[in-house]
Structures are given as structure tokens and as C-alpha cells.
Amino acid sequence: QVQLVESGGGLVQPGGSLRLSCTASGFTLENFAIGWFRQAPGKEREGVSCISARSSTLYADSVKGRFTVSRDNARNTVYLQMNNLQPEDTAVYYCATTHCDHFGNYEGYWGQGTQVTVSS
């Protein structure tokens, strides 16, 4: 069975950090790009970051300098390290197979999402 699963979300105070994981089952991520997206209540889905199969990366302006995406092909996992989190980062975070050149338009399989809440 082909599956993507996000993990690592939780409750954190402003200024804190979390590391999200996106792990594939049933296929290898080595030749795929992975995008990270988030959706807050009442807001549209937002593209956060993308990492290509060659490990090129891109970031939304809202998270650049605070978030870092990386991959560990041996673990079939992509990570999103989130630092200096702010309340505006509160959302459900999703990963999906994609093509970074067409980020937001060519997503394939989606994970179930993991909740990130930033609050005092």
C-alpha cells in the first residue's frame, strides 16, 4: 500500500521549534520531490516548502529563514525543521509528492496532516 504519513506536530510556545516528518510507505522517495503545505481554519491552503529529488529547496517568503526542509533517503523521510514559530504558523501541515518547478499544481499523493499549534 502506498502511503505518506506526517508526524511531529504539537503545541509549542512562540519562539519554539518543532520538526515534522513525512515518511513514505510502499514506495521510495528517492526520485520524488516533496512539498509541504499548511491550512489554517478559514484560510486557503498555503505552500510552505518544497525539496526536489536532487535536494534543491524553495520556501514561502513567510517562512524563509525560519524553516528548513531536508531529506533522508535511507529512512524514506523528508523533514521540515521549524524554528522561531509564531502564532501565525498555526495550521494543519501536510506533505505531498509534487514537482517543485510546478509547486502547488502537480501534487500526487497526500498525507493525512499533523496539527501545529503555536500559543502562549
Residue, then its C-alpha position, 0 to 999 in steps of 0.5 A: q500500500v502506498q502511503l505518506v504519513e506526517s508526524g511531529g506536530g504539537l503545541v509549542q510556545p512562540g519562539g519554539s521549534l518543532r520538526l515534522s516528518c513525512t515518511a513514505s510507505g510502499f514506495t521510495l522517495e528517492n526520485f520524488a520531490i516533496g512539498w509541504f503545505r499548511q491550512a489554517p481554519g478559514k484560510e486557503r491552503e498555503g505552500v510552505s516548502c518544497i525539496s526536489a529529488r536532487s535536494s534543491t529547496l524553495y520556501a514561502d517568503s513567510v517562512k524563509g529563514r525560519f524553516t528548513v526542509s531536508r531529506d533522508n533517503a535511507r529512512n524514506t523521510v523528508y523533514l521540515q525543521m521549524n524554528n522561531l514559530q509564531p502564532e501565525d504558523t498555526a495550521v494543519y501541515y501536510c506533505a505531498t509528492t509534487h514537482c517543485d518547478h510546478f509547486g502547488n499544481y502537480e501534487g500526487y499523493w497526500g498525507q493525512g496532516t499533523q496539527v501545529t499549534v503555536s500559543s502562549 
